Amino acid sequence: MTKTPTISVILPVYNAERYLYDSINSILNQTYADFELIVINDGSTDASKEIINKIDDSRLVYIENEKNLGLIETLNKGLYLAKGKYIARMDADDISMPNRFEVQVNFLERNNGYIICSANRIAFSEECDKKHISKLPIDDLAIRLHSIFSTPFTHPCTMFLKDVIIKNELHYDSEYKYAEDYEFWINVLKYGKGYNIIQPLLYYRNTPNSQTFLGTSSKLLRKNTISKIQQKALAINGIELKGKELDLQYILSLSEHIRGLDFNEFSVKYIKNYFQILFNKLARLEKYPGSLIYKSLGERYFKILVFNIKKMRILDAIYFIFSPFFIYGFISYLKKKADE
């Protein structure tokens, strides 16, 4: 490869022999072919190296760490090695749709000011036939609102401008292990707009060895990490939360946490008041349309009722329903169901 590629794909590998071949092939078979695929072997002890070496494609750049550095250092190494205008992420157990790069490059080339682009994903596992299509926020303002709760992008489906990373000395921070991508996006979004393609562009494999599963094995560490990132995202919006407010904000980060909501710890009245306080703080910024704030908060408000209605007293449920957050959340739910 003599010319500088448009895209540099970073694919870390650690003991990924089971799915690695399919993952790499999904990149090499992209309809958009102007890329380098940087495969970084982070000390694998299985057949990963042999699988990689059997693949004959000049676009594949094989790097082998002298010792196991871990995911975060390996990702940062990839950022440093990348030559392309854009950096794309990929994981060793996922599968990219054939048109993924074509769609993402076309969007970034045609829309000035946007520096990062991801897409919805189809999550699947070998243990379950059911597939789940994510419903990520689409445009920039919705992404920024979403980011005060949780990561707004599908990490292994992101593509972003390399110059933004280099000029601003951005990197994945080991202080935020298990959620390093979430913190990274908060920093990236300081320098430009983000977007999520509506159509799924990645098959995301849920496995017991995935970062998501590994992260939840230490719940307290993960909670503290997510809470710190949420505080960073809130601070960008001039919002400071403390104590019990932070605990509730963390619960709102994931559906599985919302399902486990303890009404002895957080009363229905407290939760409803919290949503109104958060709305008021966001509305004062005059940065987000009121309807967008209601929608973003309402989607989580609606989940609280749907996931926990059997645990709620009838009068509490009625009190909770009479709120614009419930109305906006319900409308958003109906629209998403109609799009399926």
N, C-alpha and C positions, 0 to 999 in steps of 0.2 A: 504494500500500500504506500503510494508515494504522495498523493495529495492529502491535504488535511480533511478528515471526515466531517460531515455536518453534525453527526451525533456520536458521542462516546457513551457506550452502555457499560454501567458498572454492575458486575455480577459476582458477589462474594460467594465462595463455596467452602463449606465445612461438612465433610461426611454426608454428601448429598447424592450418593451413587444411585439411589432408587429412582429419582425423578430428574436427574441432571440432564440426561440426553434430550429428553422432551423439552425441557426448559430452554436449553441452548438452541435446539432446532427451531423453536417458535420464534427466536430472534433472527436466526440466519435466514428464515423463510419469509421475512417481512417484505411487503410490497414496496416499501421504501428501503433501498439497499445501501445508501451512502452513510455507513456507520462503521465504527470499530467496536468490537465486543471485548471489553477488558474483563477477563475471568481471573479472579484472584483466589488462589487456593490457600486457605488459611490453616495449613497444617493437617489436612485430612489424612486419616489413617485407613480409610476404606479404598474403594476402587475409583474414586473421583478423578484422580490424576490420569489414570489409564483411559478413562472415558473421554476426557478432554483431549488427550494426545491423539486419539484415534480420529478426531474430527479434522478434516482437511479443508480449511477455509482461510484465505489470507486476511480476512477481517477479524479473525479471532486472535487476540493478544493474550498470551498466557503468562501470568505472574504467579510466582510461588513464594509465599512468606517463609522466611528462615525459621520462624517459630510461630506458634499460634498467638495472634495478636488480639483476637476477639473481633466481633462484628464492627464496633464503632471505629477502632483504629484502621481496620481494613477498608471501611467506607471512606474514611478520610484519605487514605492512600490512593484510592480510586479517584477522588476529587482532584488530587494533585497530578495524577498521571493522565487525566483526560485531556485530549487535544481538540475535541470538537467544539462547535459553537454552542451546542446543547448537550447537557448531561441527562441521560435516561437511567432510571433504576430498574433493576430486575432481580428477582430472587430465584434460587436454584430449585425450588419446588413448585413454582408457578408457571403458567403458560400464557404468553401474550397472544392476542388476536392477530391475524396476519396483517391487518391494516392499521395496527396501533400507531406505529411511527408516522405513517402517512397522514393520519388524522391529526396527530399532535403537532407535527411540524407545520402543516398547513394552517392550523389555528394560530400558532405563535408567529408565523411569518406574516400573517394577514392582520394581526391585531396588536398595534403598537401599545406599549405600556404594560402588556402582560408578560411576566417573566417566568411563570410556572404554570404547567398544565398537567392535570391528572385526569382520571376518568372513573366511572363506576366500575364495579367488579362483580363477577359471579363467583360466590364462595361455594366450595364443595368439599366433600371428604369421601374417602373410600368406605367409611362406616355407615354412611347415610346417602340414599339416592336423591334426597331433596336438595335442590340448589337454591341459594339465596342471592338475589340481585340487590346490591347496595343502592341507596338513594341519597347520594351526597349533595351538599349545596352546590349550586351551579356557578353563579357569577361572584364577582369579587366581594361585594358587601355581605352577601349571604355567607360566604366562606369566612370572612372576618368575624361575623357574629357566631358562627359555629365554633370557631377556634377558642372562644372563651370557655367552652365545655370540653372539647376533645379535638383530636387531629382531624383536619378538614380534607385530607387527601389520602388516596391509596398509595402508600409508600412505594411498592414495587411497580407502580404504574405512572410514576411522576416523570416529567421532563422539564428541565429548567435551564435558564441561561447560565453558561459557565462564567461569563465575565462578571456577573453579579456576585457570584461566589468568591471569585479571586479578588476583585477590587475591594470587597468589604470583609475579606478574610473570614468568611463564614466556614463553619465546620460542625460536625456532629460532636456533641459534648458528652464525655463519659460520666459526667455528674448526673445525667438524665438517662441512665441505662434502663432499658425496656420501654422507654418512650422517647428515645433520642430523635426520632423523626419528627414527632410533635413539636418539640422545642426548636428543632432546625427550621420548620416551616414558619413558626412565629417570627424568627429572625429574618428569614427570606422575604416574608411579606412586608417588611419595613421598607423595601426598596422597589416594590412594584406590585402589579395586580396578579391575582390567581384565578384560575378557571378549572372547572371540572366538566369534561365531555359527558353528555347525558348517556350515550350508548356505552355499554360495558366494553372495555378493551383488554380485560385481563381475567383469566380464570385463576382465582385465589384459592390455593389448597390449604385447608385446615388440617394440620397434623399435630400429634402430641409433641413434636420437636420444633414447632414453629415458634417464632419470637413471642407471639401472643400467649401461647400456652406456657412458655418458660417464664414470662413476666408475671403471670398470675400465681406462680408458685410461691412468690414472696409478696403477699397481699399488702402488708404494711409498707414495704419499700416502694411498691408500685403506687400506693395511695399517696405517699409523701411526694413521690416524683411527679405524678400527675397534678397534684395540688400546687406544687411549685410552678409548674408550667402554666396552669390556669391563672395563677396570680400574675405571671408575666404578661399574659394575654389581656387580662383585666386592667393591669397598670397602663398598658398602651392606650386603653380607652378611659384612663383617668379614674378607674374604679378600684377601691380597696375593700377587701372582705377580711373578716376575722373570725376565728373560733368556729362557732356552730355554723355560720354562713359558709365557710370554706368546706365544712363537712358535707353540707347539703349540695354545694356546687360539685363536689367530687361524685356524689351519688348520681347526679344528673348527667355525668359524663358517658355512662353506658347503660343500655337497656337492662343488662343483668343486675346492675346495682339498683336501678329503679324498682325492679321486681322484688328486691329484698328490703325495700324501704320500711323502717320501723316507725309506726305512728305513735309509739310511746316516747320516742326520742324527738320526732318532728310532728307536731300536731298539724291537722289539716289547715287550721287557721294560720299557723306559722308559715307553712309552705305557700299558701295563697298570698300572704302578705309579702313573702320573700320575692315572689315573681313580680309583684307590683313595684317593689323597691328597685329591683334590677331593671325593670322596664323604664322607670323614671330616670335612673342614672344614665341609661343608654340614650334615651330620648333627649336629654339635656345637651348631648353632644352635637345635636343637629347634623349628624353624620349619616345616620340611617333613617330611612322612611319608617314611620310608625307602624305601617302594615307589615313591613319586613321584620321588625322587632317582635311584633305580636306572633308572626308565623314561626320565627325561630324559637322563641320561648314556648309558644303554644304547642309545638310538636312534643316537647318534653312534658309539659303540663298534661296533655292528653294521655300520654303513656302512663303517668302516675295513676290516673283513674282506671284505665283499661287493665293495667297489670295488677292493681291492688284493690279493685272494687269489692272483692270478697272479704277483705280485711277491714273495710270501712263501715262505719255505722251509716244507716240510711240517711239520717239528717246531715251527716258530714258529706256524704256523696252528693246530695242535693245542693248543699252550700258550695261545694267545689265546682259543680257543673255551671252554676251561674257566674260566669266569668268570660270576658272576651278571649282569654287565653285558651279556654276550652273550645270556644267556637272556632277560632283560627286553627287550632290543632286538629279539630274534627274535619274541617274543610280540607286541610292539607292531607289528612289521612285518606279522604275520599278521592282526592285528585291522584294520589299515588296509586291507589287501588285501580282507578280507571286507566292508568297508564300501563298497568301490568299486562 
